[in-house]
Amino acid sequence: MNIFALLSTFAISVSTIAVIPHIAIAQEISTAPQQKTTHKLCSSDAVEDLLPTPVSYKSASPLSYLAQQGFTQNLDGSWACYVSDSRKHGRYYTLFKVQERNGKLLASSFLDDGILVDGQDNRSLELFMMIIEKHTNTNQGNRESIRRYLESFFSLVKQEKVQATARGYLFDQINGGVVLYHPVTGGKLKGTGITININLPQNLASSPVS
């Protein structure tokens, strides 16, 4: 089956689900971040030394495993991967973000000026599959099917065959999993984002991030 036809078949309005508005940020810094070699998902031009001191929480976040992947926890409880901008000296922005919002768990990959940086599609897919594996009721067969679907979605985005809109595409009916390619207008970063949006799982609902 043609994957684009499949996407169209499962397209739904996101008026009934949560989307991440206004969360991508950009900052200007006085010195360029140091290059680091790492195999973490958040691994390109890490800027940990230039960010504010991470917030300490009395109880561990159910998403705290993201710290091992190079993510930083923000004041609102969300987890973000900040990277430097190779096109502009001294600038960094949000590449990935994971958060709870309105009863949903969302993971986003941001395209500055609508451009996927080198390797971003593969690392985005690994992040999405990590979230799906840890926070949805899926088996190996389900996840392999979801991975193929998301791989095709990224391919269509790169080929500019999916427009940035508020339309969501259902990839996991059991967990209410929807993937979107949407505009980003918040902060200084202008571009688009690819977001997966799933129903808030029990292992997060019982221990909300605050």
Number of C-alpha atoms within 10 A of each C-alpha: 5 6 12 13 10 14 19 14 11 14 17 17 11 16 10 7 17 17 21 21 11 13 16 28 18 21 14 13 14 9 10 18 20 12 12 11 9 13 10 14 19 25 19 23 19 21 20 17 9 14 12 9 11 11 11 10 12 5 8 11 18 15 21 13 11 22 15 11 16 21 24 24 24 15 12 11 18 20 23 26 25 26 21 25 19 13 7 10 14 15 18 25 22 22 25 26 23 25 19 25 15 11 14 21 22 26 26 27 27 30 22 20 11 18 14 19 14 9 9 19 19 13 17 25 17 14 22 22 18 12 19 21 15 12 20 20 12 16 9 9 9 12 17 13 13 19 18 11 18 20 16 15 22 20 14 15 19 14 9 11 12 18 14 18 13 14 19 25 22 22 23 19 10 11 18 15 21 23 24 25 24 23 20 25 15 15 13 13 21 18 18 23 25 23 24 28 29 28 21 21 16 10 13 17 15 10 12 13 17 10
